Amino acid sequence: MDIFEPFHQLSMWEDSFKVDHSTLNSIASPMLKMNISSLENKSEYISHESREPSGDDQETTEEPVPKVLRRQAQNREAARKCRLRKKAYVQQLETSRLKLMQLELEIEKTRKQGLYRSNSFDVSYMRSSGIINSGISLFEIEYGRWIEEQDRQNEELRNALQINVSNLQLHLLVESSLNQYSNLFRMKAEAAKADVFYLISGAWKSPVERLFLWIGGSRPSQILNIIVPKLEALTDQQIASINNLRLSSQQAEDALSIGLEKLQQSMIHNIQADPLDFGNYGFQMASAMDKGEAVEGFVIQADHLRQQALLYMSRILTIGQSARGLLAMGEYFQRLRTLSLLWTAHSCDQFYPTQHSN
């Protein structure tokens, strides 16, 4: 029962503080009534203003909407113009890059061959007409850099064999040299897509190298004949494996040569003009173009055969023998290029005295 005593006392306190409203009205002063009425009027005025905004407020709430839309449209237009300018700038850079590569190619050729340059009719015609194949120009520049890299790797192989480095270091050099030839085959495949007739004609090689040209490169059996005489201490098993590789390479070479010869005969048949149908070469030229595109497949197969011969040869030989074989092959092609430069210089010396005597 003691728990409920505070609540009972609280109810007694509330009764003692109850005031009659009539008594409050009787004792309230007139000033208090006036203040209350003024507060009520003021509250009504404030609530009325909050419910009914003025015309100025309506204008300020509606005005930012079209401004935001116009600003967004202006931003989109500015971004579009910026993208167009960027695209035009990138295209201009690409055009300038191709022109620069072509200029570098001409300078490099002039530096290597001197004043004497023998261009074929189709190349000179394309130069004079302003027709430049960007894919071929890029290949020529990359091939020039490839030759420089190959000369550097040959020097590394030569030094490594002279100082007898470890098999691990020699293995890394052999792998790097094989990857170098793989890069060449990849570059040639891209060039064949750009102009297979340029590639298969050997215009990218030195004149002496063209003497031994076979479907855009060297015969795999010829490469084996270059490598094997430079090797020492070959086992009977290695000799047998090399002979089998040489035989299979020659058979594949003969098959590709026969196929290419048949393709050439077919092209000749399509190119021949019909005397009764003079001036109408559409069908014959279309068929010849199809045959020309098939030449690309022969170039790719020939490069595949060359690459496989190198890979199988490296598996047959030891690391040291592979390094000596790759060095022998690299020096062989380097001597061919050197012979071409000497022959060009000799021809230039023979040509200019004849002109002066006239």
C-alpha positions as a Markdown table, in Angstrom:
| # | Residue | x | y | z |
|---|---|---|---|---|
| 1 | Met | 0.0 | 0.0 | 0.0 |
| 2 | Asp | 2.9 | 2.4 | 0.6 |
| 3 | Ile | 3.8 | 2.1 | -3.1 |
| 4 | Phe | 0.7 | 3.9 | -4.2 |
| 5 | Glu | 1.1 | 6.8 | -1.7 |
| 6 | Pro | 3.2 | 9.1 | -4.1 |
| 7 | Phe | 0.6 | 8.8 | -6.8 |
| 8 | His | -2.1 | 9.7 | -4.3 |
| 9 | Gln | -0.2 | 12.8 | -3.2 |
| 10 | Leu | 0.4 | 13.8 | -6.8 |
| 11 | Ser | -3.4 | 13.8 | -7.4 |
| 12 | Met | -3.9 | 16.0 | -4.3 |
| 13 | Trp | -1.3 | 18.4 | -5.7 |
| 14 | Glu | -3.1 | 18.6 | -9.0 |
| 15 | Asp | -6.4 | 19.4 | -7.3 |
| 16 | Ser | -4.8 | 22.2 | -5.3 |
| 17 | Phe | -3.4 | 23.8 | -8.4 |
| 18 | Lys | -6.7 | 23.7 | -10.4 |
| 19 | Val | -7.9 | 27.2 | -11.3 |
| 20 | Asp | -11.4 | 28.1 | -12.4 |
| 21 | His | -11.5 | 29.7 | -15.9 |
| 22 | Ser | -14.1 | 32.2 | -14.8 |
| 23 | Thr | -11.9 | 33.4 | -12.0 |
| 24 | Leu | -8.9 | 33.7 | -14.5 |
| 25 | Asn | -11.0 | 35.8 | -16.8 |
| 26 | Ser | -12.2 | 38.0 | -14.0 |
| 27 | Ile | -8.7 | 38.8 | -12.7 |
| 28 | Ala | -7.0 | 39.1 | -16.2 |
| 29 | Ser | -6.2 | 42.6 | -17.1 |
| 30 | Pro | -7.4 | 44.3 | -20.3 |
| 31 | Met | -3.8 | 44.7 | -21.4 |
| 32 | Leu | -3.3 | 40.9 | -21.2 |
| 33 | Lys | -6.3 | 40.3 | -23.3 |
| 34 | Met | -5.1 | 42.8 | -25.9 |
| 35 | Asn | -1.7 | 41.1 | -26.1 |
| 36 | Ile | -3.3 | 37.7 | -26.6 |
| 37 | Ser | -5.5 | 39.0 | -29.4 |
| 38 | Ser | -2.6 | 40.7 | -31.1 |
| 39 | Leu | -0.6 | 37.5 | -30.9 |
| 40 | Glu | -3.5 | 35.5 | -32.5 |
| 41 | Asn | -3.8 | 38.0 | -35.3 |
| 42 | Lys | -0.1 | 37.9 | -35.9 |
| 43 | Ser | 0.0 | 34.2 | -36.0 |
| 44 | Glu | -2.9 | 34.2 | -38.5 |
| 45 | Tyr | -1.0 | 36.7 | -40.7 |
| 46 | Ile | 2.1 | 34.5 | -40.6 |
| 47 | Ser | 0.3 | 31.4 | -41.5 |
| 48 | His | -1.5 | 33.2 | -44.3 |
| 49 | Glu | 1.8 | 34.3 | -45.8 |
| 50 | Ser | 3.2 | 30.8 | -45.5 |
| 51 | Arg | 0.2 | 29.4 | -47.4 |
| 52 | Glu | 0.1 | 31.9 | -50.3 |
| 53 | Pro | 3.5 | 32.8 | -51.8 |
| 54 | Ser | 3.8 | 36.1 | -53.6 |
| 55 | Gly | 4.3 | 36.5 | -57.3 |
| 56 | Asp | 8.0 | 37.2 | -56.9 |
| 57 | Asp | 8.5 | 34.0 | -55.0 |
| 58 | Gln | 6.8 | 32.1 | -57.8 |
| 59 | Glu | 9.1 | 33.6 | -60.4 |
| 60 | Thr | 12.2 | 32.7 | -58.3 |
| 61 | Thr | 11.1 | 29.1 | -58.0 |
| 62 | Glu | 10.2 | 28.6 | -61.6 |
| 63 | Glu | 13.1 | 30.5 | -63.2 |
| 64 | Pro | 16.1 | 28.2 | -62.4 |
| 65 | Val | 14.5 | 25.2 | -64.3 |
| 66 | Pro | 15.1 | 26.6 | -67.9 |
| 67 | Lys | 18.5 | 28.0 | -66.9 |
| 68 | Val | 19.6 | 24.5 | -65.8 |
| 69 | Leu | 18.4 | 22.9 | -69.0 |
| 70 | Arg | 20.2 | 25.5 | -71.1 |
| 71 | Arg | 23.4 | 25.1 | -69.1 |
| 72 | Gln | 23.2 | 21.3 | -69.6 |
| 73 | Ala | 22.7 | 21.7 | -73.3 |
| 74 | Gln | 25.6 | 24.0 | -73.6 |
| 75 | Asn | 27.8 | 21.5 | -71.7 |
| 76 | Arg | 26.8 | 18.7 | -74.0 |
| 77 | Glu | 27.6 | 20.8 | -77.1 |
| 78 | Ala | 31.0 | 21.8 | -75.7 |
| 79 | Ala | 31.8 | 18.2 | -74.9 |
| 80 | Arg | 30.8 | 17.1 | -78.5 |
| 81 | Lys | 33.0 | 19.8 | -80.0 |
| 82 | Cys | 35.9 | 18.7 | -77.8 |
| 83 | Arg | 35.5 | 15.1 | -78.9 |
| 84 | Leu | 35.5 | 16.1 | -82.6 |
| 85 | Arg | 38.6 | 18.3 | -82.1 |
| 86 | Lys | 40.3 | 15.4 | -80.3 |
| 87 | Lys | 39.4 | 12.9 | -83.1 |
| 88 | Ala | 40.7 | 15.3 | -85.8 |
| 89 | Tyr | 43.9 | 15.8 | -83.8 |
| 90 | Val | 44.5 | 12.0 | -83.5 |
| 91 | Gln | 44.0 | 11.6 | -87.3 |
| 92 | Gln | 46.4 | 14.3 | -88.0 |
| 93 | Leu | 49.0 | 12.7 | -85.7 |
| 94 | Glu | 48.5 | 9.4 | -87.5 |
| 95 | Thr | 49.0 | 10.9 | -90.9 |
| 96 | Ser | 52.1 | 12.7 | -89.7 |
| 97 | Arg | 53.5 | 9.5 | -88.2 |
| 98 | Leu | 53.1 | 7.7 | -91.6 |
| 99 | Lys | 54.8 | 10.5 | -93.4 |
| 100 | Leu | 57.6 | 10.6 | -90.9 |
| 101 | Met | 58.1 | 6.8 | -91.2 |
| 102 | Gln | 58.2 | 7.1 | -95.0 |
| 103 | Leu | 60.8 | 9.9 | -94.7 |
| 104 | Glu | 62.9 | 7.9 | -92.3 |
| 105 | Leu | 62.8 | 5.0 | -94.7 |
| 106 | Glu | 64.0 | 7.1 | -97.6 |
| 107 | Ile | 66.8 | 8.5 | -95.6 |
| 108 | Glu | 67.9 | 5.1 | -94.4 |
| 109 | Lys | 67.9 | 3.7 | -98.0 |
| 110 | Thr | 69.9 | 6.7 | -99.2 |
| 111 | Arg | 72.4 | 6.4 | -96.4 |
| 112 | Lys | 73.0 | 2.7 | -97.1 |
| 113 | Gln | 73.0 | 2.7 | -100.8 |
| 114 | Gly | 74.5 | 6.1 | -101.5 |
| 115 | Leu | 73.4 | 8.1 | -104.5 |
| 116 | Tyr | 72.8 | 5.0 | -106.7 |
| 117 | Arg | 69.4 | 3.5 | -106.3 |
| 118 | Ser | 67.7 | 1.0 | -108.6 |
| 119 | Asn | 63.9 | 1.1 | -108.2 |
| 120 | Ser | 61.6 | -1.1 | -110.2 |
| 121 | Phe | 59.0 | 0.4 | -112.5 |
| 122 | Asp | 56.0 | -0.3 | -110.2 |
| 123 | Val | 57.8 | 1.2 | -107.1 |
| 124 | Ser | 58.9 | 4.3 | -109.0 |
| 125 | Tyr | 55.5 | 4.8 | -110.5 |
| 126 | Met | 53.9 | 4.6 | -107.1 |
| 127 | Arg | 56.3 | 7.1 | -105.6 |
| 128 | Ser | 55.7 | 9.5 | -108.5 |
| 129 | Ser | 52.0 | 9.1 | -108.2 |
| 130 | Gly | 52.0 | 9.7 | -104.5 |
| 131 | Ile | 50.6 | 6.2 | -103.8 |
| 132 | Ile | 52.3 | 4.8 | -100.7 |
| 133 | Asn | 51.3 | 1.6 | -99.0 |
| 134 | Ser | 51.5 | 2.3 | -95.3 |
| 135 | Gly | 51.7 | -1.4 | -94.4 |
| 136 | Ile | 54.7 | -1.9 | -96.6 |
| 137 | Ser | 56.4 | 1.3 | -95.4 |
| 138 | Leu | 55.9 | 0.1 | -91.8 |
| 139 | Phe | 57.3 | -3.3 | -92.6 |
| 140 | Glu | 60.4 | -1.9 | -94.2 |
| 141 | Ile | 61.1 | 0.3 | -91.2 |
| 142 | Glu | 60.5 | -2.7 | -88.8 |
| 143 | Tyr | 62.7 | -4.9 | -90.9 |
| 144 | Gly | 65.6 | -2.4 | -90.8 |
| 145 | Arg | 65.3 | -2.4 | -87.0 |
| 146 | Trp | 65.1 | -6.2 | -87.0 |
| 147 | Ile | 68.4 | -6.4 | -88.9 |
| 148 | Glu | 70.1 | -4.1 | -86.3 |
| 149 | Glu | 68.7 | -6.3 | -83.5 |
| 150 | Gln | 69.9 | -9.5 | -85.2 |
| 151 | Asp | 73.4 | -8.1 | -85.6 |
| 152 | Arg | 73.4 | -7.2 | -81.9 |
| 153 | Gln | 72.3 | -10.7 | -80.9 |
| 154 | Asn | 74.9 | -12.3 | -83.2 |
| 155 | Glu | 77.6 | -10.3 | -81.3 |
| 156 | Glu | 76.2 | -11.5 | -78.0 |
| 157 | Leu | 76.3 | -15.1 | -79.2 |
| 158 | Arg | 79.8 | -14.7 | -80.4 |
| 159 | Asn | 81.0 | -13.2 | -77.2 |
| 160 | Ala | 79.2 | -15.8 | -75.1 |
| 161 | Leu | 80.8 | -18.7 | -77.0 |
| 162 | Gln | 84.3 | -17.1 | -76.7 |
| 163 | Ile | 84.2 | -16.7 | -73.0 |
| 164 | Asn | 82.3 | -20.0 | -72.3 |
| 165 | Val | 79.3 | -18.7 | -70.4 |
| 166 | Ser | 77.0 | -21.1 | -68.4 |
| 167 | Asn | 74.4 | -23.2 | -70.2 |
| 168 | Leu | 71.7 | -21.1 | -68.6 |
| 169 | Gln | 73.0 | -17.9 | -70.1 |
| 170 | Leu | 73.5 | -19.6 | -73.4 |
| 171 | His | 70.0 | -21.0 | -73.3 |
| 172 | Leu | 68.6 | -17.5 | -72.8 |
| 173 | Leu | 70.5 | -16.2 | -75.8 |
| 174 | Val | 69.3 | -19.1 | -78.0 |
| 175 | Glu | 65.7 | -18.5 | -77.0 |
| 176 | Ser | 66.0 | -14.8 | -77.7 |
| 177 | Ser | 67.5 | -15.6 | -81.2 |
| 178 | Leu | 64.6 | -18.0 | -82.0 |
| 179 | Asn | 62.1 | -15.4 | -80.9 |
| 180 | Gln | 63.8 | -12.9 | -83.1 |
| 181 | Tyr | 63.1 | -15.1 | -86.2 |
| 182 | Ser | 59.5 | -15.7 | -85.0 |
| 183 | Asn | 59.1 | -11.9 | -85.0 |
| 184 | Leu | 60.3 | -11.8 | -88.6 |
| 185 | Phe | 57.8 | -14.4 | -89.7 |
| 186 | Arg | 55.0 | -12.4 | -87.9 |
| 187 | Met | 56.1 | -9.2 | -89.6 |
| 188 | Lys | 56.1 | -10.9 | -93.0 |
| 189 | Ala | 52.6 | -12.3 | -92.5 |
| 190 | Glu | 51.4 | -8.7 | -91.9 |
| 191 | Ala | 53.3 | -7.4 | -94.9 |
| 192 | Ala | 51.8 | -10.2 | -97.0 |
| 193 | Lys | 48.3 | -8.9 | -96.2 |
| 194 | Ala | 49.4 | -5.4 | -97.3 |
| 195 | Asp | 51.1 | -6.5 | -100.6 |
| 196 | Val | 52.0 | -10.1 | -101.1 |
| 197 | Phe | 53.6 | -9.5 | -104.5 |
| 198 | Tyr | 56.0 | -7.0 | -103.0 |
| 199 | Leu | 57.0 | -9.5 | -100.3 |
| 200 | Ile | 57.4 | -12.5 | -102.5 |
| 201 | Ser | 59.4 | -10.5 | -105.1 |
| 202 | Gly | 62.1 | -9.9 | -102.4 |
| 203 | Ala | 62.1 | -6.1 | -102.9 |
| 204 | Trp | 62.7 | -5.8 | -99.2 |
| 205 | Lys | 65.9 | -7.9 | -99.3 |
| 206 | Ser | 69.4 | -7.0 | -100.6 |
| 207 | Pro | 70.2 | -7.9 | -104.3 |
| 208 | Val | 72.5 | -10.8 | -103.4 |
| 209 | Glu | 69.9 | -12.2 | -101.0 |
| 210 | Arg | 67.3 | -12.2 | -103.8 |
| 211 | Leu | 69.6 | -14.6 | -105.7 |
| 212 | Phe | 68.7 | -17.4 | -103.3 |
| 213 | Leu | 65.1 | -16.3 | -102.8 |
| 214 | Trp | 62.4 | -19.0 | -102.4 |
| 215 | Ile | 58.8 | -17.9 | -101.8 |
| 216 | Gly | 59.8 | -14.8 | -99.9 |
| 217 | Gly | 62.8 | -16.2 | -98.1 |
| 218 | Ser | 65.4 | -19.0 | -97.9 |
| 219 | Arg | 64.8 | -22.7 | -98.3 |
| 220 | Pro | 64.8 | -24.6 | -95.0 |
| 221 | Ser | 67.1 | -27.2 | -96.5 |
| 222 | Gln | 69.5 | -24.4 | -97.4 |
| 223 | Ile | 69.4 | -23.2 | -93.8 |
| 224 | Leu | 70.3 | -26.7 | -92.6 |
| 225 | Asn | 73.2 | -26.8 | -95.1 |
| 226 | Ile | 74.5 | -23.5 | -93.6 |
| 227 | Ile | 74.2 | -24.7 | -89.9 |
| 228 | Val | 75.4 | -28.3 | -90.0 |
| 229 | Pro | 79.0 | -27.8 | -91.3 |
| 230 | Lys | 79.6 | -25.4 | -88.4 |
| 231 | Leu | 78.7 | -27.9 | -85.8 |
| 232 | Glu | 81.2 | -30.3 | -84.1 |
| 233 | Ala | 80.9 | -33.5 | -82.1 |
| 234 | Leu | 77.6 | -34.6 | -83.6 |
| 235 | Thr | 76.4 | -38.0 | -82.4 |
| 236 | Asp | 75.1 | -40.7 | -84.8 |
| 237 | Gln | 71.6 | -40.1 | -83.5 |
| 238 | Gln | 71.8 | -36.4 | -84.2 |
| 239 | Ile | 73.2 | -37.0 | -87.7 |
| 240 | Ala | 70.3 | -39.3 | -88.4 |
| 241 | Ser | 67.7 | -36.8 | -87.1 |
| 242 | Ile | 69.2 | -34.0 | -89.1 |
| 243 | Asn | 69.1 | -36.1 | -92.3 |
| 244 | Asn | 65.5 | -36.9 | -91.7 |
| 245 | Leu | 64.7 | -33.3 | -91.1 |
| 246 | Arg | 66.5 | -32.3 | -94.3 |
| 247 | Leu | 64.6 | -34.9 | -96.3 |
| 248 | Ser | 61.2 | -33.9 | -95.0 |
| 249 | Ser | 62.0 | -30.2 | -95.6 |
| 250 | Gln | 63.0 | -30.9 | -99.2 |
| 251 | Gln | 59.8 | -32.8 | -99.8 |
| 252 | Ala | 57.7 | -30.0 | -98.3 |
| 253 | Glu | 59.7 | -27.4 | -100.4 |
| 254 | Asp | 59.0 | -29.4 | -103.6 |
| 255 | Ala | 55.3 | -29.6 | -102.8 |
| 256 | Leu | 55.0 | -25.9 | -102.3 |
| 257 | Ser | 57.1 | -25.1 | -105.4 |
| 258 | Ile | 54.8 | -27.3 | -107.5 |
| 259 | Gly | 51.7 | -25.7 | -106.1 |
| 260 | Leu | 53.0 | -22.2 | -106.6 |
| 261 | Glu | 54.0 | -23.0 | -110.2 |
| 262 | Lys | 50.5 | -24.3 | -110.9 |
| 263 | Leu | 49.0 | -21.2 | -109.4 |
| 264 | Gln | 51.3 | -19.0 | -111.6 |
| 265 | Gln | 50.2 | -20.9 | -114.7 |
| 266 | Ser | 46.6 | -20.4 | -113.8 |
| 267 | Met | 47.2 | -16.7 | -113.3 |
| 268 | Ile | 48.8 | -16.5 | -116.8 |
| 269 | His | 45.8 | -18.2 | -118.3 |
| 270 | Asn | 43.5 | -15.7 | -116.7 |
| 271 | Ile | 45.6 | -12.7 | -117.6 |
| 272 | Gln | 45.8 | -13.6 | -121.3 |
| 273 | Ala | 43.6 | -11.3 | -123.4 |
| 274 | Asp | 41.0 | -12.6 | -125.8 |
| 275 | Pro | 41.5 | -11.0 | -129.2 |
| 276 | Leu | 37.7 | -11.1 | -129.8 |
| 277 | Asp | 36.9 | -9.4 | -126.5 |
| 278 | Phe | 39.3 | -6.5 | -126.5 |
| 279 | Gly | 38.8 | -4.0 | -123.7 |
| 280 | Asn | 36.6 | -6.2 | -121.6 |
| 281 | Tyr | 38.9 | -7.6 | -118.9 |
| 282 | Gly | 36.5 | -7.6 | -115.9 |
| 283 | Phe | 36.0 | -11.3 | -115.5 |
| 284 | Gln | 39.7 | -12.2 | -116.3 |
| 285 | Met | 41.1 | -9.6 | -113.9 |
| 286 | Ala | 38.7 | -10.7 | -111.1 |
| 287 | Ser | 39.8 | -14.3 | -111.4 |
| 288 | Ala | 43.5 | -13.2 | -111.5 |
| 289 | Met | 42.9 | -11.2 | -108.3 |
| 290 | Asp | 41.6 | -14.3 | -106.6 |
| 291 | Lys | 44.7 | -16.2 | -107.7 |
| 292 | Gly | 46.9 | -13.4 | -106.4 |
| 293 | Glu | 45.3 | -13.5 | -102.9 |
| 294 | Ala | 46.1 | -17.3 | -102.9 |
| 295 | Val | 49.8 | -16.4 | -103.1 |
| 296 | Glu | 49.6 | -15.1 | -99.5 |
| 297 | Gly | 48.9 | -18.6 | -98.3 |
| 298 | Phe | 52.1 | -20.0 | -100.0 |
| 299 | Val | 54.2 | -17.3 | -98.3 |
| 300 | Ile | 52.7 | -18.1 | -94.9 |
| 301 | Gln | 53.2 | -21.9 | -95.4 |
| 302 | Ala | 56.8 | -21.3 | -96.5 |
| 303 | Asp | 57.5 | -19.2 | -93.4 |
| 304 | His | 55.9 | -21.8 | -91.2 |
| 305 | Leu | 58.2 | -24.5 | -92.8 |
| 306 | Arg | 61.2 | -22.3 | -92.1 |
| 307 | Gln | 60.2 | -21.7 | -88.5 |
| 308 | Gln | 59.5 | -25.4 | -87.9 |
| 309 | Ala | 62.9 | -26.4 | -89.3 |
| 310 | Leu | 64.6 | -24.0 | -86.8 |
| 311 | Leu | 62.6 | -25.3 | -83.9 |
| 312 | Tyr | 63.3 | -29.0 | -84.7 |
| 313 | Met | 66.9 | -28.2 | -85.3 |
| 314 | Ser | 67.2 | -26.6 | -81.8 |
| 315 | Arg | 65.6 | -29.7 | -80.3 |
| 316 | Ile | 68.0 | -32.0 | -82.0 |
| 317 | Leu | 71.1 | -30.1 | -80.9 |
| 318 | Thr | 72.5 | -29.2 | -77.5 |
| 319 | Ile | 72.4 | -25.6 | -76.2 |
| 320 | Gly | 76.0 | -25.0 | -77.3 |
| 321 | Gln | 75.5 | -26.5 | -80.7 |
| 322 | Ser | 72.3 | -24.5 | -81.2 |
| 323 | Ala | 74.1 | -21.3 | -80.3 |
| 324 | Arg | 76.8 | -22.0 | -82.9 |
| 325 | Gly | 74.3 | -22.9 | -85.5 |
| 326 | Leu | 72.3 | -19.7 | -85.0 |
| 327 | Leu | 75.5 | -17.6 | -85.0 |
| 328 | Ala | 76.6 | -19.3 | -88.3 |
| 329 | Met | 73.2 | -18.6 | -89.9 |
| 330 | Gly | 73.1 | -15.0 | -88.7 |
| 331 | Glu | 76.7 | -14.3 | -90.0 |
| 332 | Tyr | 75.8 | -15.9 | -93.3 |
| 333 | Phe | 72.9 | -13.5 | -94.0 |
| 334 | Gln | 75.0 | -10.6 | -92.7 |
| 335 | Arg | 77.7 | -11.4 | -95.2 |
| 336 | Leu | 75.1 | -11.5 | -98.0 |
| 337 | Arg | 74.0 | -8.0 | -97.1 |
| 338 | Thr | 77.6 | -6.8 | -96.9 |
| 339 | Leu | 78.3 | -8.2 | -100.3 |
| 340 | Ser | 75.3 | -6.4 | -101.7 |
| 341 | Leu | 76.5 | -3.1 | -100.3 |
| 342 | Leu | 79.9 | -3.7 | -101.8 |
| 343 | Trp | 78.4 | -4.6 | -105.1 |
| 344 | Thr | 76.2 | -1.4 | -105.1 |
| 345 | Ala | 79.2 | 0.7 | -104.3 |
| 346 | His | 81.2 | -1.0 | -107.1 |
| 347 | Ser | 78.4 | -0.4 | -109.6 |
| 348 | Cys | 78.2 | 3.3 | -108.5 |
| 349 | Asp | 82.0 | 3.7 | -109.1 |
| 350 | Gln | 81.6 | 2.1 | -112.5 |
| 351 | Phe | 78.6 | 4.3 | -113.4 |
| 352 | Tyr | 79.8 | 7.8 | -112.5 |
| 353 | Pro | 83.2 | 7.8 | -114.4 |
| 354 | Thr | 81.3 | 6.8 | -117.5 |
| 355 | Gln | 79.1 | 9.8 | -117.2 |
| 356 | His | 82.0 | 12.2 | -116.5 |
| 357 | Ser | 83.8 | 10.9 | -119.6 |
| 358 | Asn | 80.8 | 11.8 | -121.7 |
